[in-house]
Amino acid sequence: MDAWRKDSAVMLLHHVITLALITFSYAFRYHNVGILVLFLHDVNDIQLEFTKLNVYLKNRAGVYHLLNDLVKRDTCQLS
């Protein structure tokens, strides 16, 4: 399990709302809303996780890694 970070409460709320949207769209037969929520999360999760990984790996064992900083900068400019 990941360490508790300053944005963990926001991410927890985000996941609760996402699950509620998917559940209620299925329960009330608004399948298009549920499909849209799933599609938007799948597309954005790839870039989000890649960017977070590069930010976390920039400083490893007290050593600064320039490659991760360059990748993070270029990835954030694409969005």
N, C-alpha and C positions, 0 to 999 in steps of 0.2 A: 504494500500500500504506500502511496506517495506521502511525503511529509506535508503537514498542514501549512499552507501558504496564505498570504494576505488576500488572495482572490478565491480561496477555497469556498467561502460562504456563498459567493456569487455563483460559482460553478455548481454548487449543490442546489441552489435555487433554480438555476438554469435547467438542470437535469429533472428536477421535480416538475417544472412547468412543461417541459418537453414531453415527459411521460403522461402528464395530464392531458395535453393536447392530443396525443396519439390515442389514449384510452377513450376520451370523450368523442373523438371523431369516429372511432369504431362503434361506440355504444349508440350514438345518435345518427349513424349511417351517413356521416360526412367523410367518406373514404378519401375523397380528393384532398381534403385538408391534411389528413394523416400522411398521405403519400407525399404531399408537398413538404411537410415538416421533415420526413425521413430523407427526402432528396436533398434538401438544403443542408441538413446536418452531415450527410455523407460527403458532399462536395467541400464543405468548409473544414471538416475535421482533418483532412489530409494536410492542408496548409497550416492549420493551427498546431497540430502535433509536431510537424516538422520544424516550425519556427520556435516552439517552446523547447524542443530538443536542442536546437542550436544555441539558444540563449543559455540553457543550463550547462551545456558542454563547453562554453567559451572559456571558463576558468575551471580547469581540472587540476587538482593536486597542487594548487598554487601557481600553475603555469598558464599563461595567457596564450590562447590559440587564435591566431589571426584568421585562419581559414573559416572557423565558425562565425567569426564576426562579419566577414565578407559575405558569407552565405546568408546570414540573418538580414544584413542590410539589403541585399539584392532581393530576397524573398519578400520582405516587407514593402519594398517599392513596387512589386507586381500587383499588390492588392489595392 
